[in-house]
Amino acid sequence: MQQFQVPQFISREAKLIGPFTIKQSAILTIHGAILFVMWFIFAPWLFFILAIPMTLLAALVAFTKINGRPLLDFFGSFFSFFVSPQLYIWQKRPETQPKRRKPAKKNDVLEAFEGPATEVTKEKIKELASKLDQ
């Protein structure tokens, strides 16, 4: 009999640079490139005013998870919900549930079930146990 090694941790993303995954590395690299370009375009005071919130947002997108899903996937699902076409069709279905009886009033007589009572004996229990053991 051959033994096969079962892959484990298949839900974890591969690490690219140190502890960062491929997505995290890409987000941080793109953010760094944007900051590099902004450094040459804007005045230093304006650069820092814009760079601090952008860096916080990039860190949130790269490292935050909601319900075990990265925030970037969450944003993708959020925007695709609004962009993708949606079609809602309502069709009335016939009632399949039986109509409920009106609740009993105080003066109503309750009906009792009258039927043959089942007799449980030791022999019947032994017979049932032997059938279940087979």
C-alpha positions as CSV (number, residue, x, y, z in Angstrom):
1,M,0.0,0.0,0.0
2,Q,1.4,3.4,-1.0
3,Q,1.2,6.3,1.2
4,F,0.5,9.7,-0.2
5,Q,1.3,13.0,1.4
6,V,-1.9,15.2,1.7
7,P,-1.3,18.9,1.1
8,Q,-2.0,21.0,4.1
9,F,-2.6,24.7,4.5
10,I,-4.0,25.1,1.0
11,S,-6.0,28.1,2.0
12,R,-2.8,30.1,2.9
13,E,-1.3,32.3,0.3
14,A,2.3,31.9,-0.7
15,K,4.8,34.3,0.9
16,L,6.8,36.3,-1.6
17,I,9.0,38.7,0.3
18,G,9.5,37.8,4.0
19,P,6.2,37.6,5.8
20,F,4.3,39.3,2.9
21,T,2.1,37.5,0.4
22,I,2.1,38.3,-3.3
23,K,-0.9,40.6,-3.0
24,Q,0.5,42.4,0.0
25,S,3.8,42.9,-1.8
26,A,2.1,44.2,-4.9
27,I,-0.1,46.6,-2.9
28,L,2.9,48.0,-0.9
29,T,5.0,48.3,-4.1
30,I,2.4,50.2,-6.0
31,H,1.8,52.4,-3.0
32,G,5.5,53.1,-2.8
33,A,5.7,54.0,-6.5
34,I,2.7,56.4,-6.1
35,L,4.4,58.1,-3.2
36,F,7.7,58.3,-5.1
37,V,5.9,60.1,-8.0
38,M,3.9,62.3,-5.6
39,W,7.2,63.4,-3.9
40,F,8.3,65.1,-7.1
41,I,4.9,66.5,-8.1
42,F,3.7,68.1,-4.8
43,A,5.2,70.5,-2.3
44,P,6.5,68.8,0.8
45,W,3.7,70.0,3.1
46,L,1.1,68.8,0.6
47,F,2.9,65.6,0.1
48,F,2.7,64.7,3.8
49,I,-0.9,65.7,4.1
50,L,-1.8,63.3,1.2
51,A,0.8,60.6,2.0
52,I,-0.3,59.9,5.6
53,P,-3.9,58.9,4.9
54,M,-2.9,57.1,1.7
55,T,-0.4,55.0,3.7
56,L,-2.9,54.2,6.3
57,L,-5.4,53.1,3.6
58,A,-2.7,51.0,1.8
59,A,-1.8,49.3,5.1
60,L,-5.5,48.6,5.8
61,V,-6.0,47.1,2.3
62,A,-2.9,45.0,2.5
63,F,-3.2,43.6,6.1
64,T,-6.8,43.8,7.3
65,K,-9.2,40.8,7.0
66,I,-12.9,40.7,7.3
67,N,-14.5,37.3,8.1
68,G,-11.2,35.7,7.1
69,R,-11.1,37.4,3.7
70,P,-8.6,40.1,2.7
71,L,-10.1,43.6,2.6
72,L,-9.1,43.9,-1.1
73,D,-11.4,40.9,-1.9
74,F,-14.1,42.5,0.2
75,F,-13.9,45.7,-1.8
76,G,-13.9,43.8,-5.0
77,S,-17.1,42.0,-4.1
78,F,-18.6,45.2,-2.9
79,F,-18.0,47.0,-6.2
80,S,-18.9,44.1,-8.4
81,F,-22.3,43.9,-6.7
82,F,-23.1,47.4,-7.8
83,V,-21.5,47.1,-11.3
84,S,-22.8,43.7,-12.3
85,P,-26.3,43.5,-13.8
86,Q,-29.0,42.2,-11.4
87,L,-32.3,40.8,-12.4
88,Y,-35.0,40.1,-9.7
89,I,-38.0,38.1,-10.9
90,W,-40.9,37.6,-8.5
91,Q,-43.4,34.8,-9.3
92,K,-46.2,34.1,-7.0
93,R,-46.1,30.4,-5.9
94,P,-49.2,28.5,-5.0
95,E,-49.6,27.8,-1.3
96,T,-48.1,24.4,-0.4
97,Q,-48.6,24.6,3.3
98,P,-52.0,23.4,4.7
99,K,-54.1,26.1,6.2
100,R,-53.7,26.3,9.9
101,R,-56.6,25.6,12.2
102,K,-58.0,28.3,14.4
103,P,-56.7,28.2,17.9
104,A,-59.0,26.5,20.4
105,K,-61.2,28.6,22.6
106,K,-61.6,28.1,26.3
107,N,-65.0,26.4,25.8
108,D,-64.0,24.1,22.9
109,V,-63.7,20.4,23.6
110,L,-60.2,19.0,22.8
111,E,-60.1,15.9,20.8
112,A,-58.1,13.0,22.1
113,F,-56.5,10.3,19.9
114,E,-58.0,7.0,20.5
115,G,-56.3,4.1,18.8
116,P,-54.8,0.8,19.7
117,A,-52.1,1.0,22.3
118,T,-48.8,-0.6,21.5
119,E,-47.7,-3.2,24.0
120,V,-44.0,-3.3,24.8
121,T,-42.7,-6.5,26.2
122,K,-39.3,-7.9,26.8
123,E,-39.6,-10.3,23.9
124,K,-40.4,-7.5,21.5
125,I,-37.4,-5.5,22.7
126,K,-35.1,-8.6,22.3
127,E,-36.5,-9.2,18.9
128,L,-35.9,-5.6,17.9
129,A,-32.4,-5.7,19.3
130,S,-31.5,-8.8,17.4
131,K,-32.8,-7.2,14.1
132,L,-30.7,-4.1,14.8
133,D,-27.5,-6.2,15.5
134,Q,-27.7,-7.9,12.1
